[in-house]
Structure formats: structure tokens, C-alpha cells
């Protein structure tokens, strides 16, 4: 039973986009590893940009700088 955890920043991904991520990750496991899609679990965690850091700095601050 594969379990996939996708983490994205909380910046307005639509329900349709998230559905496509779930479908795509599931299909990738089917295509590459031959896994059963009925037993494949995909979870999307949306993280506030203040709680996601890159290079010692919060993403929200990096975005303000245009990085």
C-alpha cells in the first residue's frame, strides 16, 4: 500500500490542481512500480509560507525580496 505525501506552500492551489496531483502521483506509481491504484494513498499538506524555510529564511520573506 503506497503512501505519498506531497507538501506545497499554501498559496491558493485549486481543488482541481490538487485533484490532478493526486491522480498524477497515483498513476506514476502504477506506471513505474505496478502498484494498485485502489490501495495507493496520496496526502497533500499545505504549509504556510511563514512555516517553510529555504536557506535559513522563511519563504514569505524570500518572496518579498523576489527570490
PyMOL Python script that loads the backbone (N, CA, C, O; Angstrom):
from pymol import cmd

cmd.read_pdbstr("""\
ATOM      1  N   UNK A   1       0.847  -1.183   0.000  1.00  0.00           N
ATOM      2  CA  UNK A   1       0.000   0.000   0.000  1.00  0.00           C
ATOM      3  C   UNK A   1       0.890   1.243   0.000  1.00  0.00           C
ATOM      4  O   UNK A   1       1.355   1.661   1.060  1.00  0.00           O
ATOM      5  N   UNK A   2       1.135   1.835  -1.161  1.00  0.00           N
ATOM      6  CA  UNK A   2       1.959   3.041  -1.233  1.00  0.00           C
ATOM      7  C   UNK A   2       1.285   4.234  -0.557  1.00  0.00           C
ATOM      8  O   UNK A   2       0.066   4.400  -0.592  1.00  0.00           O
ATOM      9  N   UNK A   3       2.130   5.050   0.056  1.00  0.00           N
ATOM     10  CA  UNK A   3       1.675   6.289   0.688  1.00  0.00           C
ATOM     11  C   UNK A   3       2.561   7.408   0.166  1.00  0.00           C
ATOM     12  O   UNK A   3       3.783   7.355   0.306  1.00  0.00           O
ATOM     13  N   UNK A   4       1.948   8.420  -0.435  1.00  0.00           N
ATOM     14  CA  UNK A   4       2.671   9.561  -0.984  1.00  0.00           C
ATOM     15  C   UNK A   4       2.228  10.796  -0.213  1.00  0.00           C
ATOM     16  O   UNK A   4       1.032  11.031  -0.039  1.00  0.00           O
ATOM     17  N   UNK A   5       3.202  11.588   0.251  1.00  0.00           N
ATOM     18  CA  UNK A   5       2.898  12.833   0.961  1.00  0.00           C
ATOM     19  C   UNK A   5       3.497  13.981   0.156  1.00  0.00           C
ATOM     20  O   UNK A   5       4.716  14.091   0.027  1.00  0.00           O
ATOM     21  N   UNK A   6       2.636  14.825  -0.379  1.00  0.00           N
ATOM     22  CA  UNK A   6       3.057  15.980  -1.163  1.00  0.00           C
ATOM     23  C   UNK A   6       2.904  17.207  -0.276  1.00  0.00           C
ATOM     24  O   UNK A   6       1.836  17.448   0.287  1.00  0.00           O
ATOM     25  N   UNK A   7       3.970  17.971  -0.156  1.00  0.00           N
ATOM     26  CA  UNK A   7       3.925  19.204   0.634  1.00  0.00           C
ATOM     27  C   UNK A   7       4.095  20.387  -0.320  1.00  0.00           C
ATOM     28  O   UNK A   7       5.050  20.454  -1.094  1.00  0.00           O
ATOM     29  N   UNK A   8       3.148  21.308  -0.240  1.00  0.00           N
ATOM     30  CA  UNK A   8       3.202  22.521  -1.052  1.00  0.00           C
ATOM     31  C   UNK A   8       2.947  23.718  -0.144  1.00  0.00           C
ATOM     32  O   UNK A   8       2.351  23.585   0.925  1.00  0.00           O
ATOM     33  N   UNK A   9       3.404  24.881  -0.581  1.00  0.00           N
ATOM     34  CA  UNK A   9       3.103  26.081   0.191  1.00  0.00           C
ATOM     35  C   UNK A   9       1.635  26.451  -0.023  1.00  0.00           C
ATOM     36  O   UNK A   9       1.063  26.209  -1.086  1.00  0.00           O
ATOM     37  N   UNK A  10       1.050  27.036   1.000  1.00  0.00           N
ATOM     38  CA  UNK A  10      -0.359  27.425   0.954  1.00  0.00           C
ATOM     39  C   UNK A  10      -0.464  28.743   0.203  1.00  0.00           C
ATOM     40  O   UNK A  10      -0.376  29.821   0.791  1.00  0.00           O
ATOM     41  N   UNK A  11      -0.652  28.637  -1.091  1.00  0.00           N
ATOM     42  CA  UNK A  11      -0.717  29.841  -1.923  1.00  0.00           C
ATOM     43  C   UNK A  11      -1.824  29.735  -2.963  1.00  0.00           C
ATOM     44  O   UNK A  11      -1.720  30.293  -4.055  1.00  0.00           O
ATOM     45  N   UNK A  12      -2.866  29.025  -2.619  1.00  0.00           N
ATOM     46  CA  UNK A  12      -4.034  29.032  -3.489  1.00  0.00           C
ATOM     47  C   UNK A  12      -4.102  27.959  -4.544  1.00  0.00           C
ATOM     48  O   UNK A  12      -4.706  28.176  -5.595  1.00  0.00           O
ATOM     49  N   UNK A  13      -3.501  26.801  -4.303  1.00  0.00           N
ATOM     50  CA  UNK A  13      -3.699  25.693  -5.243  1.00  0.00           C
ATOM     51  C   UNK A  13      -5.190  25.371  -5.256  1.00  0.00           C
ATOM     52  O   UNK A  13      -5.818  25.255  -4.203  1.00  0.00           O
ATOM     53  N   UNK A  14      -5.738  25.229  -6.428  1.00  0.00           N
ATOM     54  CA  UNK A  14      -7.173  24.967  -6.545  1.00  0.00           C
ATOM     55  C   UNK A  14      -7.483  23.497  -6.262  1.00  0.00           C
ATOM     56  O   UNK A  14      -6.592  22.648  -6.277  1.00  0.00           O
ATOM     57  N   UNK A  15      -8.735  23.219  -6.010  1.00  0.00           N
ATOM     58  CA  UNK A  15      -9.175  21.837  -5.812  1.00  0.00           C
ATOM     59  C   UNK A  15      -8.866  21.010  -7.060  1.00  0.00           C
ATOM     60  O   UNK A  15      -8.488  19.844  -6.954  1.00  0.00           O
ATOM     61  N   UNK A  16      -9.025  21.606  -8.232  1.00  0.00           N
ATOM     62  CA  UNK A  16      -8.731  20.899  -9.487  1.00  0.00           C
ATOM     63  C   UNK A  16      -7.239  20.571  -9.589  1.00  0.00           C
ATOM     64  O   UNK A  16      -6.876  19.465  -9.989  1.00  0.00           O
ATOM     65  N   UNK A  17      -6.384  21.511  -9.236  1.00  0.00           N
ATOM     66  CA  UNK A  17      -4.941  21.262  -9.277  1.00  0.00           C
ATOM     67  C   UNK A  17      -4.545  20.156  -8.300  1.00  0.00           C
ATOM     68  O   UNK A  17      -3.728  19.295  -8.627  1.00  0.00           O
ATOM     69  N   UNK A  18      -5.126  20.183  -7.106  1.00  0.00           N
ATOM     70  CA  UNK A  18      -4.822  19.146  -6.116  1.00  0.00           C
ATOM     71  C   UNK A  18      -5.320  17.785  -6.598  1.00  0.00           C
ATOM     72  O   UNK A  18      -4.646  16.773  -6.403  1.00  0.00           O
ATOM     73  N   UNK A  19      -6.483  17.757  -7.218  1.00  0.00           N
ATOM     74  CA  UNK A  19      -7.003  16.502  -7.770  1.00  0.00           C
ATOM     75  C   UNK A  19      -6.059  15.957  -8.832  1.00  0.00           C
ATOM     76  O   UNK A  19      -5.834  14.749  -8.908  1.00  0.00           O
ATOM     77  N   UNK A  20      -5.507  16.846  -9.650  1.00  0.00           N
ATOM     78  CA  UNK A  20      -4.555  16.421 -10.685  1.00  0.00           C
ATOM     79  C   UNK A  20      -3.268  15.885 -10.066  1.00  0.00           C
ATOM     80  O   UNK A  20      -2.696  14.918 -10.568  1.00  0.00           O
ATOM     81  N   UNK A  21      -2.809  16.503  -8.981  1.00  0.00           N
ATOM     82  CA  UNK A  21      -1.637  15.980  -8.273  1.00  0.00           C
ATOM     83  C   UNK A  21      -1.894  14.576  -7.746  1.00  0.00           C
ATOM     84  O   UNK A  21      -1.051  13.689  -7.877  1.00  0.00           O
ATOM     85  N   UNK A  22      -3.062  14.384  -7.149  1.00  0.00           N
ATOM     86  CA  UNK A  22      -3.420  13.069  -6.604  1.00  0.00           C
ATOM     87  C   UNK A  22      -3.486  12.031  -7.723  1.00  0.00           C
ATOM     88  O   UNK A  22      -2.945  10.933  -7.594  1.00  0.00           O
ATOM     89  N   UNK A  23      -4.144  12.382  -8.804  1.00  0.00           N
ATOM     90  CA  UNK A  23      -4.261  11.457  -9.933  1.00  0.00           C
ATOM     91  C   UNK A  23      -2.895  11.157 -10.546  1.00  0.00           C
ATOM     92  O   UNK A  23      -2.584  10.010 -10.867  1.00  0.00           O
ATOM     93  N   UNK A  24      -2.086  12.201 -10.704  1.00  0.00           N
ATOM     94  CA  UNK A  24      -0.775  12.031 -11.327  1.00  0.00           C
ATOM     95  C   UNK A  24       0.180  11.200 -10.488  1.00  0.00           C
ATOM     96  O   UNK A  24       0.886  10.342 -11.017  1.00  0.00           O
ATOM     97  N   UNK A  25       0.209  11.447  -9.177  1.00  0.00           N
ATOM     98  CA  UNK A  25       1.084  10.666  -8.295  1.00  0.00           C
ATOM     99  C   UNK A  25       0.650   9.211  -8.272  1.00  0.00           C
ATOM    100  O   UNK A  25       1.485   8.306  -8.284  1.00  0.00           O
ATOM    101  N   UNK A  26      -0.648   8.989  -8.238  1.00  0.00           N
ATOM    102  CA  UNK A  26      -1.167   7.621  -8.248  1.00  0.00           C
ATOM    103  C   UNK A  26      -0.784   6.922  -9.545  1.00  0.00           C
ATOM    104  O   UNK A  26      -0.317   5.783  -9.524  1.00  0.00           O
ATOM    105  N   UNK A  27      -0.978   7.596 -10.665  1.00  0.00           N
ATOM    106  CA  UNK A  27      -0.662   6.992 -11.962  1.00  0.00           C
ATOM    107  C   UNK A  27       0.828   6.720 -12.107  1.00  0.00           C
ATOM    108  O   UNK A  27       1.216   5.727 -12.722  1.00  0.00           O
ATOM    109  N   UNK A  28       1.664   7.582 -11.553  1.00  0.00           N
ATOM    110  CA  UNK A  28       3.111   7.371 -11.598  1.00  0.00           C
ATOM    111  C   UNK A  28       3.490   6.068 -10.888  1.00  0.00           C
ATOM    112  O   UNK A  28       4.311   5.300 -11.389  1.00  0.00           O
ATOM    113  N   UNK A  29       2.894   5.826  -9.732  1.00  0.00           N
ATOM    114  CA  UNK A  29       3.172   4.581  -9.008  1.00  0.00           C
ATOM    115  C   UNK A  29       2.664   3.360  -9.770  1.00  0.00           C
ATOM    116  O   UNK A  29       3.285   2.298  -9.724  1.00  0.00           O
ATOM    117  N   UNK A  30       1.551   3.504 -10.460  1.00  0.00           N
ATOM    118  CA  UNK A  30       1.038   2.421 -11.303  1.00  0.00           C
ATOM    119  C   UNK A  30       2.006   2.154 -12.441  1.00  0.00           C
ATOM    120  O   UNK A  30       2.375   1.007 -12.692  1.00  0.00           O
ATOM    121  N   UNK A  31       2.422   3.222 -13.136  1.00  0.00           N
ATOM    122  CA  UNK A  31       3.278   3.080 -14.319  1.00  0.00           C
ATOM    123  C   UNK A  31       4.680   2.586 -13.993  1.00  0.00           C
ATOM    124  O   UNK A  31       5.215   1.734 -14.701  1.00  0.00           O
ATOM    125  N   UNK A  32       5.277   3.108 -12.935  1.00  0.00           N
ATOM    126  CA  UNK A  32       6.673   2.806 -12.635  1.00  0.00           C
ATOM    127  C   UNK A  32       6.825   1.538 -11.800  1.00  0.00           C
ATOM    128  O   UNK A  32       7.712   0.723 -12.052  1.00  0.00           O
ATOM    129  N   UNK A  33       5.956   1.377 -10.808  1.00  0.00           N
ATOM    130  CA  UNK A  33       6.124   0.257  -9.875  1.00  0.00           C
ATOM    131  C   UNK A  33       5.036  -0.810  -9.972  1.00  0.00           C
ATOM    132  O   UNK A  33       5.088  -1.825  -9.277  1.00  0.00           O
ATOM    133  N   UNK A  34       4.053  -0.573 -10.837  1.00  0.00           N
ATOM    134  CA  UNK A  34       2.975  -1.541 -10.991  1.00  0.00           C
ATOM    135  C   UNK A  34       2.061  -1.633  -9.777  1.00  0.00           C
ATOM    136  O   UNK A  34       1.465  -2.680  -9.526  1.00  0.00           O
ATOM    137  N   UNK A  35       1.947  -0.549  -9.027  1.00  0.00           N
ATOM    138  CA  UNK A  35       1.133  -0.551  -7.813  1.00  0.00           C
ATOM    139  C   UNK A  35      -0.354  -0.469  -8.142  1.00  0.00           C
ATOM    140  O   UNK A  35      -0.754   0.046  -9.186  1.00  0.00           O
ATOM    141  N   UNK A  36      -1.152  -0.986  -7.227  1.00  0.00           N
ATOM    142  CA  UNK A  36      -2.597  -0.965  -7.376  1.00  0.00           C
ATOM    143  C   UNK A  36      -3.117   0.419  -6.987  1.00  0.00           C
ATOM    144  O   UNK A  36      -2.921   0.838  -5.846  1.00  0.00           O
ATOM    145  N   UNK A  37      -3.773   1.139  -7.897  1.00  0.00           N
ATOM    146  CA  UNK A  37      -4.260   2.478  -7.560  1.00  0.00           C
ATOM    147  C   UNK A  37      -5.319   2.470  -6.451  1.00  0.00           C
ATOM    148  O   UNK A  37      -5.484   3.466  -5.747  1.00  0.00           O
ATOM    149  N   UNK A  38      -6.028   1.363  -6.297  1.00  0.00           N
ATOM    150  CA  UNK A  38      -7.068   1.283  -5.274  1.00  0.00           C
ATOM    151  C   UNK A  38      -6.493   1.272  -3.862  1.00  0.00           C
ATOM    152  O   UNK A  38      -7.201   1.562  -2.898  1.00  0.00           O
ATOM    153  N   UNK A  39      -5.204   0.937  -3.741  1.00  0.00           N
ATOM    154  CA  UNK A  39      -4.592   0.899  -2.409  1.00  0.00           C
ATOM    155  C   UNK A  39      -3.515   1.972  -2.241  1.00  0.00           C
ATOM    156  O   UNK A  39      -2.754   1.950  -1.273  1.00  0.00           O
ATOM    157  N   UNK A  40      -3.456   2.895  -3.174  1.00  0.00           N
ATOM    158  CA  UNK A  40      -2.470   3.972  -3.117  1.00  0.00           C
ATOM    159  C   UNK A  40      -3.087   5.189  -2.443  1.00  0.00           C
ATOM    160  O   UNK A  40      -4.158   5.656  -2.830  1.00  0.00           O
ATOM    161  N   UNK A  41      -2.391   5.695  -1.425  1.00  0.00           N
ATOM    162  CA  UNK A  41      -2.864   6.854  -0.676  1.00  0.00           C
ATOM    163  C   UNK A  41      -1.986   8.056  -0.998  1.00  0.00           C
ATOM    164  O   UNK A  41      -0.760   7.958  -0.974  1.00  0.00           O
ATOM    165  N   UNK A  42      -2.612   9.186  -1.298  1.00  0.00           N
ATOM    166  CA  UNK A  42      -1.895  10.434  -1.558  1.00  0.00           C
ATOM    167  C   UNK A  42      -2.464  11.496  -0.625  1.00  0.00           C
ATOM    168  O   UNK A  42      -3.675  11.711  -0.577  1.00  0.00           O
ATOM    169  N   UNK A  43      -1.574  12.158   0.115  1.00  0.00           N
ATOM    170  CA  UNK A  43      -1.972  13.227   1.032  1.00  0.00           C
ATOM    171  C   UNK A  43      -1.255  14.499   0.616  1.00  0.00           C
ATOM    172  O   UNK A  43      -0.050  14.475   0.364  1.00  0.00           O
ATOM    173  N   UNK A  44      -1.974  15.600   0.542  1.00  0.00           N
ATOM    174  CA  UNK A  44      -1.379  16.897   0.231  1.00  0.00           C
ATOM    175  C   UNK A  44      -1.443  17.753   1.481  1.00  0.00           C
ATOM    176  O   UNK A  44      -2.520  18.022   2.014  1.00  0.00           O
ATOM    177  N   UNK A  45      -0.276  18.175   1.941  1.00  0.00           N
ATOM    178  CA  UNK A  45      -0.178  19.096   3.072  1.00  0.00           C
ATOM    179  C   UNK A  45       0.148  20.475   2.533  1.00  0.00           C
ATOM    180  O   UNK A  45       1.111  20.644   1.786  1.00  0.00           O
ATOM    181  N   UNK A  46      -0.654  21.462   2.910  1.00  0.00           N
ATOM    182  CA  UNK A  46      -0.388  22.838   2.530  1.00  0.00           C
ATOM    183  C   UNK A  46       0.226  23.559   3.722  1.00  0.00           C
ATOM    184  O   UNK A  46      -0.373  23.626   4.796  1.00  0.00           O
ATOM    185  N   UNK A  47       1.411  24.091   3.527  1.00  0.00           N
ATOM    186  CA  UNK A  47       2.175  24.717   4.603  1.00  0.00           C
ATOM    187  C   UNK A  47       2.223  26.222   4.375  1.00  0.00           C
ATOM    188  O   UNK A  47       2.518  26.684   3.272  1.00  0.00           O
ATOM    189  N   UNK A  48       1.932  26.979   5.423  1.00  0.00           N
ATOM    190  CA  UNK A  48       2.020  28.433   5.340  1.00  0.00           C
ATOM    191  C   UNK A  48       3.463  28.833   5.010  1.00  0.00           C
ATOM    192  O   UNK A  48       4.405  28.223   5.516  1.00  0.00           O
ATOM    193  N   UNK A  49       3.635  29.836   4.178  1.00  0.00           N
ATOM    194  CA  UNK A  49       4.985  30.238   3.757  1.00  0.00           C
ATOM    195  C   UNK A  49       5.838  30.752   4.911  1.00  0.00           C
ATOM    196  O   UNK A  49       7.065  30.766   4.806  1.00  0.00           O
ATOM    197  N   UNK A  50       5.212  31.176   6.015  1.00  0.00           N
ATOM    198  CA  UNK A  50       5.977  31.558   7.203  1.00  0.00           C
ATOM    199  C   UNK A  50       6.585  30.334   7.883  1.00  0.00           C
ATOM    200  O   UNK A  50       7.540  30.456   8.651  1.00  0.00           O
ATOM    201  N   UNK A  51       6.031  29.150   7.600  1.00  0.00           N
ATOM    202  CA  UNK A  51       6.482  27.910   8.230  1.00  0.00           C
ATOM    203  C   UNK A  51       7.336  27.044   7.317  1.00  0.00           C
ATOM    204  O   UNK A  51       7.607  25.887   7.635  1.00  0.00           O
ATOM    205  N   UNK A  52       7.760  27.594   6.188  1.00  0.00           N
ATOM    206  CA  UNK A  52       8.572  26.854   5.225  1.00  0.00           C
ATOM    207  C   UNK A  52       9.824  27.672   4.980  1.00  0.00           C
ATOM    208  O   UNK A  52       9.744  28.810   4.519  1.00  0.00           O
ATOM    209  N   UNK A  53      10.964  27.110   5.280  1.00  0.00           N
ATOM    210  CA  UNK A  53      12.210  27.851   5.124  1.00  0.00           C
ATOM    211  C   UNK A  53      13.128  27.262   4.075  1.00  0.00           C
ATOM    212  O   UNK A  53      13.170  26.048   3.874  1.00  0.00           O
ATOM    213  N   UNK A  54      13.856  28.129   3.416  1.00  0.00           N
ATOM    214  CA  UNK A  54      14.875  27.746   2.436  1.00  0.00           C
ATOM    215  C   UNK A  54      16.096  28.614   2.700  1.00  0.00           C
ATOM    216  O   UNK A  54      15.993  29.838   2.769  1.00  0.00           O
ATOM    217  N   UNK A  55      17.229  27.989   2.844  1.00  0.00           N
ATOM    218  CA  UNK A  55      18.458  28.750   3.046  1.00  0.00           C
ATOM    219  C   UNK A  55      18.442  29.612   4.300  1.00  0.00           C
ATOM    220  O   UNK A  55      19.029  30.694   4.314  1.00  0.00           O
ATOM    221  N   UNK A  56      17.780  29.147   5.349  1.00  0.00           N
ATOM    222  CA  UNK A  56      17.746  29.887   6.601  1.00  0.00           C
ATOM    223  C   UNK A  56      16.763  31.030   6.651  1.00  0.00           C
ATOM    224  O   UNK A  56      16.816  31.868   7.552  1.00  0.00           O
ATOM    225  N   UNK A  57      15.856  31.068   5.677  1.00  0.00           N
ATOM    226  CA  UNK A  57      14.909  32.183   5.606  1.00  0.00           C
ATOM    227  C   UNK A  57      13.526  31.661   5.234  1.00  0.00           C
ATOM    228  O   UNK A  57      13.398  30.755   4.410  1.00  0.00           O
ATOM    229  N   UNK A  58      12.494  32.235   5.846  1.00  0.00           N
ATOM    230  CA  UNK A  58      11.120  31.836   5.529  1.00  0.00           C
ATOM    231  C   UNK A  58      10.785  32.183   4.077  1.00  0.00           C
ATOM    232  O   UNK A  58      11.226  33.205   3.553  1.00  0.00           O
ATOM    233  N   UNK A  59      10.016  31.333   3.455  1.00  0.00           N
ATOM    234  CA  UNK A  59       9.618  31.563   2.064  1.00  0.00           C
ATOM    235  C   UNK A  59       8.901  32.896   1.917  1.00  0.00           C
ATOM    236  O   UNK A  59       9.098  33.596   0.923  1.00  0.00           O
ATOM    237  N   UNK A  60       8.069  33.261   2.895  1.00  0.00           N
ATOM    238  CA  UNK A  60       7.340  34.535   2.803  1.00  0.00           C
ATOM    239  C   UNK A  60       8.311  35.710   2.699  1.00  0.00           C
ATOM    240  O   UNK A  60       8.053  36.652   1.950  1.00  0.00           O
ATOM    241  N   UNK A  61       9.418  35.672   3.436  1.00  0.00           N
ATOM    242  CA  UNK A  61      10.411  36.734   3.359  1.00  0.00           C
ATOM    243  C   UNK A  61      11.169  36.700   2.026  1.00  0.00           C
ATOM    244  O   UNK A  61      11.464  37.744   1.443  1.00  0.00           O
ATOM    245  N   UNK A  62      11.477  35.496   1.556  1.00  0.00           N
ATOM    246  CA  UNK A  62      12.157  35.356   0.259  1.00  0.00           C
ATOM    247  C   UNK A  62      11.279  35.914  -0.873  1.00  0.00           C
ATOM    248  O   UNK A  62      11.774  36.565  -1.793  1.00  0.00           O
ATOM    249  N   UNK A  63       9.989  35.651  -0.787  1.00  0.00           N
ATOM    250  CA  UNK A  63       9.075  36.119  -1.831  1.00  0.00           C
ATOM    251  C   UNK A  63       9.014  37.643  -1.849  1.00  0.00           C
ATOM    252  O   UNK A  63       8.922  38.252  -2.914  1.00  0.00           O
ATOM    253  N   UNK A  64       9.066  38.257  -0.662  1.00  0.00           N
ATOM    254  CA  UNK A  64       9.056  39.719  -0.599  1.00  0.00           C
ATOM    255  C   UNK A  64      10.284  40.313  -1.281  1.00  0.00           C
ATOM    256  O   UNK A  64      10.236  41.419  -1.819  1.00  0.00           O
ATOM    257  N   UNK A  65      11.378  39.567  -1.252  1.00  0.00           N
ATOM    258  CA  UNK A  65      12.632  40.001  -1.887  1.00  0.00           C
ATOM    259  C   UNK A  65      12.681  39.629  -3.377  1.00  0.00           C
ATOM    260  O   UNK A  65      13.617  39.992  -4.089  1.00  0.00           O
ATOM    261  N   UNK A  66      11.656  38.900  -3.828  1.00  0.00           N
ATOM    262  CA  UNK A  66      11.620  38.498  -5.227  1.00  0.00           C
ATOM    263  C   UNK A  66      12.438  37.253  -5.518  1.00  0.00           C
ATOM    264  O   UNK A  66      12.776  36.988  -6.672  1.00  0.00           O
ATOM    265  N   UNK A  67      12.756  36.495  -4.493  1.00  0.00           N
ATOM    266  CA  UNK A  67      13.534  35.270  -4.692  1.00  0.00           C
ATOM    267  C   UNK A  67      12.641  34.082  -4.920  1.00  0.00           C
ATOM    268  O   UNK A  67      13.130  32.968  -5.106  1.00  0.00           O
TER     269      UNK A  67
END
""", "prot")
cmd.dss("prot")
cmd.show_as("cartoon", "prot")
cmd.util.cbc("prot")
cmd.orient("prot")
